[in-house]
Amino acid sequence: MTFGDPFFGYSWLDAIIRVVIVVLVMTVFVMYWTYGERKLVARMQMRLGPMRTGPYGLLQAIADSLKLIAKEDIRPAAADRWVFEFAPYLTFIPVLMVLAVLPFAQDWGVRNLSMGLFYVFAVLGLNIVGIMMAGLGSGNKFALLGGVRAAGQMVSYEIPLVMSLLSVAMIAGTLDLDAIAAMQHYRPFILLQPLAFLIFFTAMLSELHRAPFDIPVAESEISGGYFVEYSGIRWSMFQLTEYASMIAWSVFGSVIFLGGWEYPKGGDWGWGWQLTLTLIKSVVWIAAIIWVRTTVPRLRIDQLMAFCWKVLLPLALVQLLMNGFILVYDWPQELLFVTSGLGAALLVGIIIARAIRRPKKTSGLVGTYRQVQGTPV
Amino acid sequence: MATEVLWWIFAAAIVGTSAGVVFSRSVIHSAIFLILSLGGVGAMYVFLTVEFLALVQFLIYGGAVTVLILLALMLTRVDASGKPERVNGTQAPWALIVGGVLGALLVIVALKTTWPGNLSDKPAQIDLNLISQRLFVDFGAPFVIASVLLLVALVGAIILARQEDGD
């Protein structure tokens, strides 16, 4: 039983049924994950979270979705009609396309591609088009600002993201996601490439617009960013996209770095254990995203860009170069761990040093802070 | 059979969206049509079974180039609500000449070329290892020179965009 064999009769029928299964499971998961996130954040902030709807607020997700569907769908008079209305769907299509290639268990996804890794980041890059359409078409200055911020941020962070994935692909020697997962039978790739993992995780947070990189959707600065004008079903399409891409990224990341369905013992214990492994790893991954969200305050846009271009990108390049030397000259694999581990320690060191350093002077800071100081601009 | 039907659907979509790029009166709509058109070309590469080229098309043209066009529009337009642009009439004759000559050239080339008849239905699978062997080993020097060109362009852009305190 491999990917190519149609499990449900005809090949096209098989593809459609698999897509429907994946999308349905994903939608239910997203619905309940919004509840899970609120509960988790509440616990981290010593609150209770939703408690009123059903026992422990368990019906909250259903109530929320019913409310969103019933809500009036408003289109602002200044909006560019077709651009405004199609934007939510255009953001969702790339995520849907990515879900089609993720291996959830051995030989079980919708389809396996020989260039799955490349496909994932090529297609997820298209996500930005819908976001920019929402920013442009809303006829709202805040939406436009959110779109500009999202575009700059996503285009910049795509580069270290791709670099970190390439360094893993160099070790694996293939772009086939199923094969990459199967290769991690004895050790997950995070042990060989801790630096690439850190870079991937950071850049992924930025691609997802999660805190501390939620500059494009910052409520307190630009009142919600690119989807400020959306309501009802279209707004919930944006939310669905955000959470679905969170799931897609976390399944993808756990396949690349944490061993996916294979590590530990996935190949030996059958598909039930493999599905459980995928589920556990992606839930832990998403919980880590939310943990970061509740812990770290939002960055400023210049800090964000400087961190990408001056810290993440050089480290990713060094990682790529070191991998090249070690792999070409067939040096032992432990060296990969040593070099990448040193790099990871350096990255963590840079972040900590930046966090605890006091600014020496205030005159160099940008924006409102300078005006508050009263110095001439 | 199904592939042929899909091919015609995508071909019609590419032609339609390309016409949209030219005929829509708002630059933003043109840019969005351009994204759809380039995406359709990427889908055409899938039909030719060169998946690598298709993905590169999506990544570079769909995800990067057109996004930069949209970003430039966002940063420069005051009014981004998709209202029709005023057409600059003095350029119209030149546009007609250039477009007509280009279209005539394309038609002539398409008619003069002797197209191969029915090829076997299954084109050769192009191996990714072969592409990388060609790109990084056989043609390594042109590849490096092209990247140096990009680096120079990048440095130049930074110098142009950088504002010194004295300026």
Contacts between the chains, C-beta under 8 A, distances in Angstrom:
chain1	res1	chain2	res2	distance
A	12	B	2	7.4
A	78	B	81	5.4
A	79	B	81	7.1
A	80	B	26	7.7
A	80	B	28	7.1
A	80	B	29	7.9
A	80	B	81	5.4
A	80	B	82	3.2
A	83	B	28	6.9
A	83	B	29	7.2
A	83	B	32	6.6
A	83	B	82	6.0
A	113	B	51	7.2
A	114	B	51	7.7
A	114	B	128	7.1
A	115	B	51	5.9
A	115	B	52	6.4
A	115	B	55	6.3
A	115	B	128	6.5
A	118	B	52	7.6
A	118	B	55	5.3
A	119	B	55	5.8
A	121	B	59	7.4
A	122	B	55	4.3
A	122	B	56	7.5
A	122	B	58	4.7
A	122	B	59	4.0
A	122	B	63	7.0
A	123	B	55	7.9
A	123	B	58	6.2
A	125	B	58	7.4
A	125	B	59	5.8
A	125	B	62	7.2
A	125	B	63	3.1
A	125	B	64	7.3
A	126	B	39	7.7
A	126	B	58	6.4
A	126	B	62	5.2
A	126	B	63	5.4
A	128	B	63	6.7
A	128	B	67	5.4
A	129	B	32	7.8
A	129	B	35	5.6
A	129	B	62	7.1
A	129	B	63	7.7
A	129	B	66	7.2
A	129	B	67	6.7
A	129	B	70	7.6
A	132	B	67	6.6
A	132	B	70	4.7
A	132	B	71	7.4
A	132	B	74	7.2
A	133	B	32	6.4
A	135	B	74	6.8
A	136	B	28	5.5
A	136	B	70	7.0
A	136	B	73	7.3
A	136	B	74	6.3
A	136	B	80	5.1
A	136	B	82	7.5
A	137	B	28	7.9
A	137	B	81	7.9
A	137	B	82	6.6
A	139	B	80	7.5
A	139	B	81	4.4
A	144	B	74	6.2
A	144	B	80	5.8
A	147	B	74	6.0
A	148	B	71	6.8
A	148	B	74	5.0
A	148	B	75	6.5
A	151	B	67	5.9
A	151	B	70	6.9
A	151	B	71	4.7
A	151	B	74	7.2
A	152	B	71	7.1
A	155	B	64	6.8
A	155	B	67	6.2
A	155	B	68	7.4
A	155	B	71	7.7
A	158	B	63	7.6
A	175	B	128	6.8
